[in-house]
Amino acid sequence: MQVAITTRHGSINGPIHELINSKSSKLLTYFERVTSIDVTVDFETDRITVEILVDAEHRHNFVSRDVGDEVVSTFERALHKMEQQIKKYKQKIQDHRRDRPMNEITDGPAGEPESEAE
């Protein structure tokens, strides 16, 4: 998995770069099919825009964006939005209709002896 951090019209120092890299990598704990993460920090004249693009297998890109005054706090808010999107997508694709595991359904009811016809 790759984490690409790019900046426009400015730069970020080493500790902030490492913080963004480590926190972005934690998105794998929510959804393990993430193939790449792109973080773009745009320094405009009076504000900072952080955009996070996450590419996952068999799914279009997830996108989150936030605008603020500081890089770290703006990144944290954008990351929180991304976590919510991934959690919602994962919840949506999971099958919650089953009461029992599939192997118990195919083997028959557990604990009931089979009756033989006389």
Backbone as XML, in Angstrom:
<?xml version="1.0"?>
<chain id="A" units="angstrom">
  <residue number="1" name="MET">
    <atom name="N" x="0.840" y="-1.169" z="0.000"/>
    <atom name="CA" x="0.000" y="0.000" z="0.000"/>
    <atom name="C" x="0.891" y="1.241" z="0.000"/>
  </residue>
  <residue number="2" name="GLN">
    <atom name="N" x="0.532" y="2.212" z="-0.777"/>
    <atom name="CA" x="1.324" y="3.425" z="-0.906"/>
    <atom name="C" x="0.584" y="4.613" z="-0.293"/>
  </residue>
  <residue number="3" name="VAL">
    <atom name="N" x="1.345" y="5.477" z="0.354"/>
    <atom name="CA" x="0.806" y="6.746" z="0.829"/>
    <atom name="C" x="1.596" y="7.842" z="0.119"/>
  </residue>
  <residue number="4" name="ALA">
    <atom name="N" x="0.921" y="8.622" z="-0.713"/>
    <atom name="CA" x="1.568" y="9.713" z="-1.444"/>
    <atom name="C" x="1.083" y="11.035" z="-0.864"/>
  </residue>
  <residue number="5" name="ILE">
    <atom name="N" x="2.027" y="11.853" z="-0.424"/>
    <atom name="CA" x="1.698" y="13.151" z="0.153"/>
    <atom name="C" x="2.261" y="14.222" z="-0.775"/>
  </residue>
  <residue number="6" name="THR">
    <atom name="N" x="1.381" y="15.071" z="-1.293"/>
    <atom name="CA" x="1.813" y="16.148" z="-2.172"/>
    <atom name="C" x="1.346" y="17.483" z="-1.612"/>
  </residue>
  <residue number="7" name="THR">
    <atom name="N" x="2.082" y="18.520" z="-1.914"/>
    <atom name="CA" x="1.707" y="19.864" z="-1.477"/>
    <atom name="C" x="1.669" y="20.794" z="-2.681"/>
  </residue>
  <residue number="8" name="ARG">
    <atom name="N" x="0.819" y="21.801" z="-2.584"/>
    <atom name="CA" x="0.734" y="22.843" z="-3.612"/>
    <atom name="C" x="0.957" y="24.192" z="-2.951"/>
  </residue>
  <residue number="9" name="HIS">
    <atom name="N" x="1.768" y="25.006" z="-3.554"/>
    <atom name="CA" x="2.014" y="26.383" z="-3.116"/>
    <atom name="C" x="2.598" y="26.466" z="-1.710"/>
  </residue>
  <residue number="10" name="GLY">
    <atom name="N" x="3.372" y="25.477" z="-1.311"/>
    <atom name="CA" x="3.994" y="25.498" z="0.001"/>
    <atom name="C" x="4.623" y="24.153" z="0.293"/>
  </residue>
  <residue number="11" name="SER">
    <atom name="N" x="5.076" y="23.965" z="1.533"/>
    <atom name="CA" x="5.679" y="22.699" z="1.916"/>
    <atom name="C" x="5.363" y="22.423" z="3.385"/>
  </residue>
  <residue number="12" name="ILE">
    <atom name="N" x="5.538" y="21.163" z="3.758"/>
    <atom name="CA" x="5.349" y="20.761" z="5.149"/>
    <atom name="C" x="6.672" y="20.202" z="5.652"/>
  </residue>
  <residue number="13" name="ASN">
    <atom name="N" x="6.916" y="20.337" z="6.955"/>
    <atom name="CA" x="8.176" y="19.871" z="7.515"/>
    <atom name="C" x="8.131" y="18.376" z="7.817"/>
  </residue>
  <residue number="14" name="GLY">
    <atom name="N" x="9.234" y="17.805" z="8.220"/>
    <atom name="CA" x="9.384" y="16.372" z="8.445"/>
    <atom name="C" x="8.422" y="15.755" z="9.452"/>
  </residue>
  <residue number="15" name="PRO">
    <atom name="N" x="8.291" y="16.327" z="10.666"/>
    <atom name="CA" x="7.379" y="15.714" z="11.646"/>
    <atom name="C" x="5.920" y="15.696" z="11.189"/>
  </residue>
  <residue number="16" name="ILE">
    <atom name="N" x="5.469" y="16.736" z="10.517"/>
    <atom name="CA" x="4.086" y="16.756" z="10.020"/>
    <atom name="C" x="3.924" y="15.737" z="8.903"/>
  </residue>
  <residue number="17" name="HIS">
    <atom name="N" x="4.940" y="15.603" z="8.074"/>
    <atom name="CA" x="4.918" y="14.611" z="6.987"/>
    <atom name="C" x="4.803" y="13.203" z="7.567"/>
  </residue>
  <residue number="18" name="GLU">
    <atom name="N" x="5.586" y="12.903" z="8.602"/>
    <atom name="CA" x="5.540" y="11.581" z="9.252"/>
    <atom name="C" x="4.187" y="11.346" z="9.927"/>
  </residue>
  <residue number="19" name="LEU">
    <atom name="N" x="3.624" y="12.383" z="10.545"/>
    <atom name="CA" x="2.321" y="12.268" z="11.197"/>
    <atom name="C" x="1.244" y="11.930" z="10.179"/>
  </residue>
  <residue number="20" name="ILE">
    <atom name="N" x="1.239" y="12.629" z="9.066"/>
    <atom name="CA" x="0.251" y="12.369" z="8.013"/>
    <atom name="C" x="0.423" y="10.956" z="7.466"/>
  </residue>
  <residue number="21" name="ASN">
    <atom name="N" x="1.660" y="10.536" z="7.269"/>
    <atom name="CA" x="1.931" y="9.206" z="6.740"/>
    <atom name="C" x="1.459" y="8.114" z="7.700"/>
  </residue>
  <residue number="22" name="SER">
    <atom name="N" x="1.766" y="8.236" z="8.987"/>
    <atom name="CA" x="1.399" y="7.204" z="9.949"/>
    <atom name="C" x="-0.109" y="7.146" z="10.180"/>
  </residue>
  <residue number="23" name="LYS">
    <atom name="N" x="-0.763" y="8.294" z="10.269"/>
    <atom name="CA" x="-2.211" y="8.293" z="10.498"/>
    <atom name="C" x="-2.980" y="7.821" z="9.264"/>
  </residue>
  <residue number="24" name="SER">
    <atom name="N" x="-2.466" y="8.118" z="8.088"/>
    <atom name="CA" x="-3.117" y="7.644" z="6.864"/>
    <atom name="C" x="-3.020" y="6.129" z="6.744"/>
  </residue>
  <residue number="25" name="SER">
    <atom name="N" x="-1.911" y="5.571" z="7.188"/>
    <atom name="CA" x="-1.726" y="4.118" z="7.122"/>
    <atom name="C" x="-2.707" y="3.377" z="8.021"/>
  </residue>
  <residue number="26" name="LYS">
    <atom name="N" x="-3.226" y="4.047" z="9.037"/>
    <atom name="CA" x="-4.174" y="3.406" z="9.948"/>
    <atom name="C" x="-5.539" y="3.154" z="9.305"/>
  </residue>
  <residue number="27" name="LEU">
    <atom name="N" x="-5.769" y="3.704" z="8.106"/>
    <atom name="CA" x="-7.025" y="3.427" z="7.410"/>
    <atom name="C" x="-7.139" y="1.958" z="7.042"/>
  </residue>
  <residue number="28" name="LEU">
    <atom name="N" x="-6.010" y="1.248" z="6.998"/>
    <atom name="CA" x="-6.032" y="-0.185" z="6.708"/>
    <atom name="C" x="-6.736" y="-0.976" z="7.797"/>
  </residue>
  <residue number="29" name="THR">
    <atom name="N" x="-6.803" y="-0.447" z="9.011"/>
    <atom name="CA" x="-7.484" y="-1.167" z="10.080"/>
    <atom name="C" x="-8.993" y="-1.200" z="9.848"/>
  </residue>
  <residue number="30" name="TYR">
    <atom name="N" x="-9.516" y="-0.233" z="9.118"/>
    <atom name="CA" x="-10.943" y="-0.198" z="8.837"/>
    <atom name="C" x="-11.305" y="-0.991" z="7.601"/>
  </residue>
  <residue number="31" name="PHE">
    <atom name="N" x="-10.432" y="-0.968" z="6.597"/>
    <atom name="CA" x="-10.734" y="-1.644" z="5.340"/>
    <atom name="C" x="-9.416" y="-2.120" z="4.745"/>
  </residue>
  <residue number="32" name="GLU">
    <atom name="N" x="-9.212" y="-3.434" z="4.725"/>
    <atom name="CA" x="-7.915" y="-3.967" z="4.341"/>
    <atom name="C" x="-7.674" y="-4.006" z="2.833"/>
  </residue>
  <residue number="33" name="ARG">
    <atom name="N" x="-8.654" y="-3.677" z="2.026"/>
    <atom name="CA" x="-8.497" y="-3.706" z="0.576"/>
    <atom name="C" x="-8.061" y="-2.364" z="-0.013"/>
  </residue>
  <residue number="34" name="VAL">
    <atom name="N" x="-7.498" y="-1.505" z="0.796"/>
    <atom name="CA" x="-7.006" y="-0.215" z="0.321"/>
    <atom name="C" x="-5.710" y="-0.438" z="-0.451"/>
  </residue>
  <residue number="35" name="THR">
    <atom name="N" x="-5.631" y="0.102" z="-1.665"/>
    <atom name="CA" x="-4.430" y="-0.064" z="-2.474"/>
    <atom name="C" x="-3.535" y="1.171" z="-2.458"/>
  </residue>
  <residue number="36" name="SER">
    <atom name="N" x="-4.111" y="2.356" z="-2.390"/>
    <atom name="CA" x="-3.286" y="3.564" z="-2.323"/>
    <atom name="C" x="-4.038" y="4.692" z="-1.637"/>
  </residue>
  <residue number="37" name="ILE">
    <atom name="N" x="-3.259" y="5.578" z="-1.013"/>
    <atom name="CA" x="-3.807" y="6.747" z="-0.334"/>
    <atom name="C" x="-3.040" y="7.964" z="-0.845"/>
  </residue>
  <residue number="38" name="ASP">
    <atom name="N" x="-3.766" y="8.955" z="-1.334"/>
    <atom name="CA" x="-3.161" y="10.196" z="-1.811"/>
    <atom name="C" x="-3.656" y="11.345" z="-0.936"/>
  </residue>
  <residue number="39" name="VAL">
    <atom name="N" x="-2.724" y="12.041" z="-0.312"/>
    <atom name="CA" x="-3.051" y="13.202" z="0.524"/>
    <atom name="C" x="-2.481" y="14.431" z="-0.167"/>
  </residue>
  <residue number="40" name="THR">
    <atom name="N" x="-3.349" y="15.416" z="-0.424"/>
    <atom name="CA" x="-2.921" y="16.660" z="-1.056"/>
    <atom name="C" x="-3.182" y="17.810" z="-0.095"/>
  </residue>
  <residue number="41" name="VAL">
    <atom name="N" x="-2.130" y="18.571" z="0.206"/>
    <atom name="CA" x="-2.231" y="19.741" z="1.069"/>
    <atom name="C" x="-2.028" y="20.958" z="0.179"/>
  </residue>
  <residue number="42" name="ASP">
    <atom name="N" x="-3.054" y="21.813" z="0.104"/>
    <atom name="CA" x="-3.017" y="22.989" z="-0.759"/>
    <atom name="C" x="-2.979" y="24.240" z="0.108"/>
  </residue>
  <residue number="43" name="PHE">
    <atom name="N" x="-1.867" y="24.967" z="0.025"/>
    <atom name="CA" x="-1.707" y="26.219" z="0.774"/>
    <atom name="C" x="-2.201" y="27.363" z="-0.093"/>
  </residue>
  <residue number="44" name="GLU">
    <atom name="N" x="-3.369" y="27.867" z="0.215"/>
    <atom name="CA" x="-3.903" y="29.023" z="-0.503"/>
    <atom name="C" x="-3.549" y="30.277" z="0.285"/>
  </residue>
  <residue number="45" name="THR">
    <atom name="N" x="-3.994" y="31.423" z="-0.169"/>
    <atom name="CA" x="-3.578" y="32.681" z="0.461"/>
    <atom name="C" x="-4.029" y="32.802" z="1.912"/>
  </residue>
  <residue number="46" name="ASP">
    <atom name="N" x="-5.260" y="32.419" z="2.224"/>
    <atom name="CA" x="-5.759" y="32.606" z="3.582"/>
    <atom name="C" x="-6.265" y="31.329" z="4.239"/>
  </residue>
  <residue number="47" name="ARG">
    <atom name="N" x="-6.111" y="30.184" z="3.574"/>
    <atom name="CA" x="-6.605" y="28.936" z="4.162"/>
    <atom name="C" x="-5.818" y="27.751" z="3.614"/>
  </residue>
  <residue number="48" name="ILE">
    <atom name="N" x="-6.011" y="26.602" z="4.262"/>
    <atom name="CA" x="-5.348" y="25.361" z="3.865"/>
    <atom name="C" x="-6.426" y="24.343" z="3.540"/>
  </residue>
  <residue number="49" name="THR">
    <atom name="N" x="-6.295" y="23.695" z="2.391"/>
    <atom name="CA" x="-7.228" y="22.651" z="1.981"/>
    <atom name="C" x="-6.497" y="21.320" z="1.988"/>
  </residue>
  <residue number="50" name="VAL">
    <atom name="N" x="-7.082" y="20.328" z="2.655"/>
    <atom name="CA" x="-6.525" y="18.977" z="2.669"/>
    <atom name="C" x="-7.530" y="18.064" z="1.992"/>
  </residue>
  <residue number="51" name="GLU">
    <atom name="N" x="-7.051" y="17.300" z="1.014"/>
    <atom name="CA" x="-7.900" y="16.356" z="0.295"/>
    <atom name="C" x="-7.266" y="14.969" z="0.401"/>
  </residue>
  <residue number="52" name="ILE">
    <atom name="N" x="-8.078" y="13.978" z="0.746"/>
    <atom name="CA" x="-7.607" y="12.604" z="0.867"/>
    <atom name="C" x="-8.363" y="11.758" z="-0.148"/>
  </residue>
  <residue number="53" name="LEU">
    <atom name="N" x="-7.626" y="11.049" z="-0.991"/>
    <atom name="CA" x="-8.191" y="10.115" z="-1.964"/>
    <atom name="C" x="-7.731" y="8.718" z="-1.586"/>
  </residue>
  <residue number="54" name="VAL">
    <atom name="N" x="-8.672" y="7.801" z="-1.420"/>
    <atom name="CA" x="-8.348" y="6.415" z="-1.091"/>
    <atom name="C" x="-8.859" y="5.531" z="-2.213"/>
  </residue>
  <residue number="55" name="ASP">
    <atom name="N" x="-7.971" y="4.736" z="-2.763"/>
    <atom name="CA" x="-8.324" y="3.798" z="-3.819"/>
    <atom name="C" x="-8.386" y="2.406" z="-3.211"/>
  </residue>
  <residue number="56" name="ALA">
    <atom name="N" x="-9.508" y="1.726" z="-3.391"/>
    <atom name="CA" x="-9.693" y="0.381" z="-2.855"/>
    <atom name="C" x="-10.034" y="-0.583" z="-3.981"/>
  </residue>
  <residue number="57" name="GLU">
    <atom name="N" x="-9.745" y="-1.855" z="-3.752"/>
    <atom name="CA" x="-10.063" y="-2.867" z="-4.747"/>
    <atom name="C" x="-11.573" y="-2.970" z="-4.920"/>
  </residue>
  <residue number="58" name="HIS">
    <atom name="N" x="-12.002" y="-3.129" z="-6.149"/>
    <atom name="CA" x="-13.411" y="-3.345" z="-6.501"/>
    <atom name="C" x="-14.318" y="-2.214" z="-6.023"/>
  </residue>
  <residue number="59" name="ARG">
    <atom name="N" x="-13.797" y="-1.013" z="-5.958"/>
    <atom name="CA" x="-14.590" y="0.120" z="-5.487"/>
    <atom name="C" x="-14.006" y="1.384" z="-6.087"/>
  </residue>
  <residue number="60" name="HIS">
    <atom name="N" x="-14.851" y="2.346" z="-6.361"/>
    <atom name="CA" x="-14.367" y="3.646" z="-6.812"/>
    <atom name="C" x="-13.629" y="4.334" z="-5.672"/>
  </residue>
  <residue number="61" name="ASN">
    <atom name="N" x="-13.016" y="5.432" z="-5.976"/>
    <atom name="CA" x="-12.248" y="6.157" z="-4.967"/>
    <atom name="C" x="-13.156" y="6.764" z="-3.902"/>
  </residue>
  <residue number="62" name="PHE">
    <atom name="N" x="-12.651" y="6.753" z="-2.674"/>
    <atom name="CA" x="-13.275" y="7.495" z="-1.588"/>
    <atom name="C" x="-12.588" y="8.853" z="-1.555"/>
  </residue>
  <residue number="63" name="VAL">
    <atom name="N" x="-13.342" y="9.923" z="-1.341"/>
    <atom name="CA" x="-12.782" y="11.273" z="-1.339"/>
    <atom name="C" x="-13.285" y="12.014" z="-0.106"/>
  </residue>
  <residue number="64" name="SER">
    <atom name="N" x="-12.359" y="12.677" z="0.594"/>
    <atom name="CA" x="-12.763" y="13.580" z="1.672"/>
    <atom name="C" x="-11.915" y="14.839" z="1.576"/>
  </residue>
  <residue number="65" name="ARG">
    <atom name="N" x="-12.511" y="15.959" z="1.924"/>
    <atom name="CA" x="-11.845" y="17.256" z="1.804"/>
    <atom name="C" x="-12.261" y="18.122" z="2.983"/>
  </residue>
  <residue number="66" name="ASP">
    <atom name="N" x="-11.305" y="18.906" z="3.474"/>
    <atom name="CA" x="-11.620" y="19.843" z="4.545"/>
    <atom name="C" x="-10.762" y="21.099" z="4.382"/>
  </residue>
  <residue number="67" name="VAL">
    <atom name="N" x="-11.282" y="22.217" z="4.860"/>
    <atom name="CA" x="-10.604" y="23.509" z="4.754"/>
    <atom name="C" x="-10.425" y="24.061" z="6.156"/>
  </residue>
  <residue number="68" name="GLY">
    <atom name="N" x="-9.237" y="24.600" z="6.440"/>
    <atom name="CA" x="-8.985" y="25.162" z="7.756"/>
    <atom name="C" x="-7.793" y="26.093" z="7.758"/>
  </residue>
  <residue number="69" name="ASP">
    <atom name="N" x="-7.321" y="26.398" z="8.975"/>
    <atom name="CA" x="-6.213" y="27.329" z="9.141"/>
    <atom name="C" x="-4.886" y="26.634" z="9.425"/>
  </residue>
  <residue number="70" name="GLU">
    <atom name="N" x="-4.928" y="25.420" z="9.996"/>
    <atom name="CA" x="-3.715" y="24.684" z="10.344"/>
    <atom name="C" x="-3.697" y="23.343" z="9.620"/>
  </residue>
  <residue number="71" name="VAL">
    <atom name="N" x="-2.517" y="22.871" z="9.279"/>
    <atom name="CA" x="-2.388" y="21.635" z="8.506"/>
    <atom name="C" x="-2.860" y="20.427" z="9.305"/>
  </residue>
  <residue number="72" name="VAL">
    <atom name="N" x="-2.388" y="20.290" z="10.536"/>
    <atom name="CA" x="-2.677" y="19.089" z="11.316"/>
    <atom name="C" x="-4.162" y="18.978" z="11.650"/>
  </residue>
  <residue number="73" name="SER">
    <atom name="N" x="-4.775" y="20.036" z="12.126"/>
    <atom name="CA" x="-6.190" y="19.967" z="12.495"/>
    <atom name="C" x="-7.080" y="19.758" z="11.264"/>
  </residue>
  <residue number="74" name="THR">
    <atom name="N" x="-6.713" y="20.379" z="10.165"/>
    <atom name="CA" x="-7.486" y="20.187" z="8.931"/>
    <atom name="C" x="-7.351" y="18.764" z="8.430"/>
  </residue>
  <residue number="75" name="PHE">
    <atom name="N" x="-6.139" y="18.211" z="8.510"/>
    <atom name="CA" x="-5.929" y="16.814" z="8.122"/>
    <atom name="C" x="-6.721" y="15.870" z="9.016"/>
  </residue>
  <residue number="76" name="GLU">
    <atom name="N" x="-6.746" y="16.132" z="10.318"/>
    <atom name="CA" x="-7.488" y="15.276" z="11.259"/>
    <atom name="C" x="-8.974" y="15.248" z="10.912"/>
  </residue>
  <residue number="77" name="ARG">
    <atom name="N" x="-9.552" y="16.385" z="10.571"/>
    <atom name="CA" x="-10.969" y="16.435" z="10.218"/>
    <atom name="C" x="-11.234" y="15.692" z="8.913"/>
  </residue>
  <residue number="78" name="ALA">
    <atom name="N" x="-10.361" y="15.865" z="7.927"/>
    <atom name="CA" x="-10.521" y="15.159" z="6.652"/>
    <atom name="C" x="-10.357" y="13.645" z="6.849"/>
  </residue>
  <residue number="79" name="LEU">
    <atom name="N" x="-9.434" y="13.246" z="7.716"/>
    <atom name="CA" x="-9.228" y="11.826" z="8.000"/>
    <atom name="C" x="-10.445" y="11.230" z="8.698"/>
  </residue>
  <residue number="80" name="HIS">
    <atom name="N" x="-11.042" y="11.985" z="9.605"/>
    <atom name="CA" x="-12.248" y="11.512" z="10.287"/>
    <atom name="C" x="-13.393" y="11.294" z="9.289"/>
  </residue>
  <residue number="81" name="LYS">
    <atom name="N" x="-13.533" y="12.207" z="8.343"/>
    <atom name="CA" x="-14.556" y="12.044" z="7.309"/>
    <atom name="C" x="-14.292" y="10.783" z="6.484"/>
  </residue>
  <residue number="82" name="MET">
    <atom name="N" x="-13.021" y="10.528" z="6.169"/>
    <atom name="CA" x="-12.660" y="9.347" z="5.395"/>
    <atom name="C" x="-12.954" y="8.077" z="6.181"/>
  </residue>
  <residue number="83" name="GLU">
    <atom name="N" x="-12.640" y="8.067" z="7.467"/>
    <atom name="CA" x="-12.932" y="6.907" z="8.309"/>
    <atom name="C" x="-14.424" y="6.612" z="8.315"/>
  </residue>
  <residue number="84" name="GLN">
    <atom name="N" x="-15.248" y="7.652" z="8.413"/>
    <atom name="CA" x="-16.695" y="7.465" z="8.421"/>
    <atom name="C" x="-17.184" y="6.887" z="7.099"/>
  </residue>
  <residue number="85" name="GLN">
    <atom name="N" x="-16.642" y="7.355" z="5.978"/>
    <atom name="CA" x="-17.040" y="6.822" z="4.671"/>
    <atom name="C" x="-16.680" y="5.358" z="4.540"/>
  </residue>
  <residue number="86" name="ILE">
    <atom name="N" x="-15.475" y="5.000" z="4.971"/>
    <atom name="CA" x="-15.032" y="3.609" z="4.846"/>
    <atom name="C" x="-15.831" y="2.708" z="5.769"/>
  </residue>
  <residue number="87" name="LYS">
    <atom name="N" x="-16.089" y="3.148" z="6.996"/>
    <atom name="CA" x="-16.900" y="2.347" z="7.925"/>
    <atom name="C" x="-18.310" y="2.137" z="7.377"/>
  </residue>
  <residue number="88" name="LYS">
    <atom name="N" x="-18.898" y="3.186" z="6.814"/>
    <atom name="CA" x="-20.248" y="3.076" z="6.260"/>
    <atom name="C" x="-20.267" y="2.114" z="5.075"/>
  </residue>
  <residue number="89" name="TYR">
    <atom name="N" x="-19.263" y="2.178" z="4.207"/>
    <atom name="CA" x="-19.197" y="1.276" z="3.060"/>
    <atom name="C" x="-19.009" y="-0.169" z="3.516"/>
  </residue>
  <residue number="90" name="LYS">
    <atom name="N" x="-18.134" y="-0.382" z="4.488"/>
    <atom name="CA" x="-17.895" y="-1.739" z="4.988"/>
    <atom name="C" x="-19.149" y="-2.304" z="5.649"/>
  </residue>
  <residue number="91" name="GLN">
    <atom name="N" x="-19.854" y="-1.486" z="6.396"/>
    <atom name="CA" x="-21.111" y="-1.910" z="7.026"/>
    <atom name="C" x="-22.134" y="-2.286" z="5.957"/>
  </residue>
  <residue number="92" name="LYS">
    <atom name="N" x="-22.142" y="-1.547" z="4.866"/>
    <atom name="CA" x="-23.108" y="-1.775" z="3.796"/>
    <atom name="C" x="-22.843" y="-3.095" z="3.066"/>
  </residue>
  <residue number="93" name="ILE">
    <atom name="N" x="-21.580" y="-3.451" z="2.866"/>
    <atom name="CA" x="-21.280" y="-4.657" z="2.094"/>
    <atom name="C" x="-21.315" y="-5.927" z="2.933"/>
  </residue>
  <residue number="94" name="GLN">
    <atom name="N" x="-21.308" y="-5.817" z="4.249"/>
    <atom name="CA" x="-21.372" y="-7.011" z="5.084"/>
    <atom name="C" x="-22.787" y="-7.557" z="5.097"/>
  </residue>
  <residue number="95" name="ASP">
    <atom name="N" x="-22.897" y="-8.872" z="5.184"/>
    <atom name="CA" x="-24.198" y="-9.527" z="5.201"/>
    <atom name="C" x="-24.637" y="-9.696" z="6.656"/>
  </residue>
  <residue number="96" name="HIS">
    <atom name="N" x="-25.658" y="-8.972" z="7.064"/>
    <atom name="CA" x="-26.140" y="-9.028" z="8.444"/>
    <atom name="C" x="-27.425" y="-9.837" z="8.580"/>
  </residue>
  <residue number="97" name="ARG">
    <atom name="N" x="-27.819" y="-10.532" z="7.539"/>
    <atom name="CA" x="-29.092" y="-11.241" z="7.578"/>
    <atom name="C" x="-29.000" y="-12.608" z="8.231"/>
  </residue>
  <residue number="98" name="ARG">
    <atom name="N" x="-27.836" y="-13.168" z="8.327"/>
    <atom name="CA" x="-27.697" y="-14.520" z="8.859"/>
    <atom name="C" x="-27.726" y="-14.509" z="10.378"/>
  </residue>
  <residue number="99" name="ASP">
    <atom name="N" x="-28.483" y="-15.457" z="10.928"/>
    <atom name="CA" x="-28.487" y="-15.625" z="12.371"/>
    <atom name="C" x="-27.383" y="-16.587" z="12.800"/>
  </residue>
  <residue number="100" name="ARG">
    <atom name="N" x="-27.139" y="-17.591" z="11.969"/>
    <atom name="CA" x="-26.139" y="-18.607" z="12.277"/>
    <atom name="C" x="-25.108" y="-18.647" z="11.157"/>
  </residue>
  <residue number="101" name="PRO">
    <atom name="N" x="-23.920" y="-19.175" z="11.448"/>
    <atom name="CA" x="-22.930" y="-19.339" z="10.379"/>
    <atom name="C" x="-23.436" y="-20.291" z="9.302"/>
  </residue>
  <residue number="102" name="MET">
    <atom name="N" x="-22.923" y="-20.143" z="8.118"/>
    <atom name="CA" x="-23.392" y="-20.909" z="6.972"/>
    <atom name="C" x="-23.213" y="-22.412" z="7.173"/>
  </residue>
  <residue number="103" name="ASN">
    <atom name="N" x="-22.144" y="-22.862" z="7.846"/>
    <atom name="CA" x="-21.935" y="-24.296" z="8.034"/>
    <atom name="C" x="-22.982" y="-24.908" z="8.953"/>
  </residue>
  <residue number="104" name="GLU">
    <atom name="N" x="-23.509" y="-24.174" z="9.908"/>
    <atom name="CA" x="-24.573" y="-24.695" z="10.761"/>
    <atom name="C" x="-25.890" y="-24.806" z="10.000"/>
  </residue>
  <residue number="105" name="ILE">
    <atom name="N" x="-26.117" y="-23.934" z="9.050"/>
    <atom name="CA" x="-27.345" y="-23.978" z="8.266"/>
    <atom name="C" x="-27.340" y="-25.198" z="7.347"/>
  </residue>
  <residue number="106" name="THR">
    <atom name="N" x="-26.222" y="-25.534" z="6.739"/>
    <atom name="CA" x="-26.159" y="-26.661" z="5.813"/>
    <atom name="C" x="-26.120" y="-27.994" z="6.530"/>
  </residue>
  <residue number="107" name="ASP">
    <atom name="N" x="-25.582" y="-28.050" z="7.750"/>
    <atom name="CA" x="-25.516" y="-29.302" z="8.504"/>
    <atom name="C" x="-26.843" y="-29.653" z="9.158"/>
  </residue>
  <residue number="108" name="GLY">
    <atom name="N" x="-27.737" y="-28.746" z="9.242"/>
    <atom name="CA" x="-29.015" y="-28.981" z="9.900"/>
    <atom name="C" x="-28.992" y="-28.373" z="11.277"/>
  </residue>
  <residue number="109" name="PRO">
    <atom name="N" x="-30.122" y="-28.465" z="11.991"/>
    <atom name="CA" x="-30.185" y="-27.868" z="13.322"/>
    <atom name="C" x="-29.230" y="-28.566" z="14.285"/>
  </residue>
  <residue number="110" name="ALA">
    <atom name="N" x="-28.517" y="-27.802" z="15.048"/>
    <atom name="CA" x="-27.554" y="-28.346" z="15.995"/>
    <atom name="C" x="-28.269" y="-28.808" z="17.252"/>
  </residue>
  <residue number="111" name="GLY">
    <atom name="N" x="-27.827" y="-29.943" z="17.780"/>
    <atom name="CA" x="-28.371" y="-30.416" z="19.036"/>
    <atom name="C" x="-29.632" y="-31.242" z="18.918"/>
  </residue>
  <residue number="112" name="GLU">
    <atom name="N" x="-30.244" y="-31.337" z="17.767"/>
    <atom name="CA" x="-31.445" y="-32.135" z="17.595"/>
    <atom name="C" x="-31.076" y="-33.462" z="16.938"/>
  </residue>
  <residue number="113" name="PRO">
    <atom name="N" x="-31.432" y="-34.573" z="17.571"/>
    <atom name="CA" x="-31.137" y="-35.870" z="16.951"/>
    <atom name="C" x="-32.019" y="-36.079" z="15.725"/>
  </residue>
  <residue number="114" name="GLU">
    <atom name="N" x="-31.449" y="-36.753" z="14.753"/>
    <atom name="CA" x="-32.223" y="-37.045" z="13.553"/>
    <atom name="C" x="-33.168" y="-38.192" z="13.824"/>
  </residue>
  <residue number="115" name="SER">
    <atom name="N" x="-34.398" y="-38.060" z="13.439"/>
    <atom name="CA" x="-35.373" y="-39.118" z="13.665"/>
    <atom name="C" x="-35.410" y="-40.039" z="12.458"/>
  </residue>
  <residue number="116" name="GLU">
    <atom name="N" x="-35.514" y="-41.333" z="12.760"/>
    <atom name="CA" x="-35.563" y="-42.317" z="11.679"/>
    <atom name="C" x="-37.014" y="-42.744" z="11.484"/>
  </residue>
  <residue number="117" name="ALA">
    <atom name="N" x="-37.394" y="-42.853" z="10.270"/>
    <atom name="CA" x="-38.764" y="-43.294" z="9.960"/>
    <atom name="C" x="-38.869" y="-44.793" z="10.127"/>
  </residue>
  <residue number="118" name="GLU">
    <atom name="N" x="-39.961" y="-45.245" z="10.740"/>
    <atom name="CA" x="-40.155" y="-46.677" z="10.942"/>
    <atom name="C" x="-41.037" y="-47.246" z="9.891"/>
  </residue>
</chain>
